[in-house]
Amino acid sequence: MPLRWKIAGLAAATACLVAVVVGVLVHLWTAHDIRARAERDAFNSVYAAMDVHRRTGTLVDGAELDPAALPTALRHPSDGDRHTVYDGRVEGNLGPSFWAAQRTGDPGSPVLAVRVNMSPELNTLRRLDVTMAVASLVALAAATPLAVYGAGLLGRRLRWVSETAGRISAGDLDARTGPTKGRDEVADIAATVDLMADSLGRRLRSERRFTADVAHELRTPVGGLLAAADLLPPGETEDLLRARVRDLRGLVEDLLEISRLDAGAELPVHARVPLGAVVSDAVTRTGLDTEVDIVDVRSGEAVQTVETDPRRLERIVGNLVVNAHRHGGAPVRVTVEGRTVVVRDHGPGFSRDLLRDGPRRFHTGAAERGSGHGLGLTIALGQARLLGAELLLDNAPDGGAVATLHLPA
């Protein structure tokens, strides 16, 4: 349930609770007041009627002598004082009532009684209850849309902050919530998200600058090492040194490629190419024993033509195949179907951290996936993003890592 409806429901429930509590309190207070006034009126009426009866012998104000409906408690009072009793009987429009009585003389003399009918006041109380219920419903009907509108404003502000945080999480380091209205908690959250994005952007830019600087600084000495290796006499030492220098040069080139991708300096050069042929050539250039299966689900043709940058596509496929052999296990299979390329190995699979956070440079994810500098998947993801493709990393149910590349139409 959206937050706006939760807030509106809470506001409606609170309004209902307030209306019920107020209605009950008003009903109880009014009912008590009606009984108190009826008892007081009966008590005073007996006093006035008794005074007239003693002076003139007549009955006024509805007074009666020993009426048949007089409650038993007032028929035989033990003294000559005035007494009142509540009578809850209802006879047509008569009742409930309050009786007040006083003996007119000696213990054997009749009892003068006055009855005060509370039926009109109780009918007024019932009308008051109905009026309060209707007024509460009207107020609730008017307040609920206002609560929904107010909650919608809050929900939109929170949704904007959430969307901005999602864009930052997806890699858009320039996303900001900007200034927000008010000085409430939502504004504090928005400001905190912006501060977090600023801090994260500074850290990432510093990391990218460091990577680019290191790569550029190492490029010249590595070139010198290669030239020096060519001057060594042929032999095992020369071969070992040349292999290590080639590895170092590959690392430097990877760092330079990542720095260019980070800086947005790379631009794809699109061309219409047969996807199966490009993938096969990329696998062949790795020099690794890899199965290639090309399937076209539309017409059974041998290849599927796509518009993409073939050099970058080869780079992606080559990195995925090398990563599968280096950190996974044989057999490694590459499947081309439609616009999708799947690279699968049968090793321990990707680690949970890598699947959750994505590949990180200089971090291989798990010790059991072998050693490496962790740049292969980082470059593959960067190049896929540049091509507008989607690269998904997952583990197969029966074991092994699965990398799936979806090329755009």
C-alpha positions, 0 to 999 in steps of 0.5 A: 500500500502506498504511503499516501493511503497509509497516512490518509487511513491513519488520519481517517482512523484518528478522526473517527476515534476522536469523533467517537470519543467526543460523541460518547463524552457529550452523550454521557455528560448530557444524559447525566445533566438531564437526570440531575435537572429532572431530579432537581426539578422534582425536588423543588416542585414537591416543595412548592406543591406542598406549600400550596397544599398546606395553605389552600388544600389544593394540588398544583404543578401536577402534584398527586396524593398517593398516586398509583404509579408511585414507586414503592420506595416513596410510599412509606417514607420513614420521616417527613422529609422530601425524597427522590427516586428514579423510575426507568419505566416507559409507558408510551411517551411517559418515562423514564421519570424522576419522582419526588415525594413528601408526607403531608403530615403524620405517619398515617397521612397521604404522600404528596408526589410529583413526577418529572417526565424526562422523555422530551429531553431524552428524545432531544439527546437522541437527536443530538446523537444523530446530529453529531454522527452526521456531522462527524461523517461529513467532517470525515468525508471532507477531511479524508481528501485533504489528508490524501492530498497532503499525504500525496505531497509528502509521498511525492517528495519522498519518491523524488528523494528515492528516485534520486538515490536510485539514480546515484546507486545506478551510477549517475553521480550528477543526480541531486534532489536539489532544494526542497520546500519546508524544513522537515525531516524530508528536507533533511533526508534530501539534503543528506542524500545530496551530501552523500552523493557529493562525497561519493562523487569526490571519492570516485573522481579521486579514484579515477584520477589515481587510476589514470595517473598510475596508468599514464606514469607506468606506460613509459617505464613499461615500454622501456622494459619491453625495449630492454627485454629485446636486448637480452640474449635468447634463453629462459630468462629472456622468455620469463622476463618478456612474459612478465613485462607483457602481463604488466603492459596488459595491466597498464592498458586495462587501467588506461581503458578503464580511465577512458571509460570513466572519463567518457572519452570513448565513442563507439563506431557502429557497423552492421556485422554478423554476430556469430562471426564476431563472437567466434573470432573473439573466442579464437583470439583468446587461444583458449579451448572454448565451445561456441554454439551459434543458434538463430531462432528466427530462420535457422540462418547461420548468423544474426546481423547486428549493428554494433561496434565489433571491436568493443564487442570482441573486447567484451566477449574476450574478457568474459571468456578469459575470466571464465577460464581463469576463475571458473572451470572447464568446460567453458561454453559460449552460446549465441542466440538472436541478439544474446551472447551467453558465456558459461563456465562450470567452476565455483560461480560468482561470489555473493558480494560480486552478484550483489555489488557488481565487479570491483577493480582489483577485487576478484570476489572470492579466493576460490575463483583464482587470482587476478586484478579484477579489471576484466569484468569491470571493462566488460561492463563499461564497454557494454554500457557504452554499446547500450547493451545489458550485461548480467552476471548470475550463477547457474542452478547446477553450478558455474558462472553465467554472463549474459550479454543482451545487445540492443535492437 
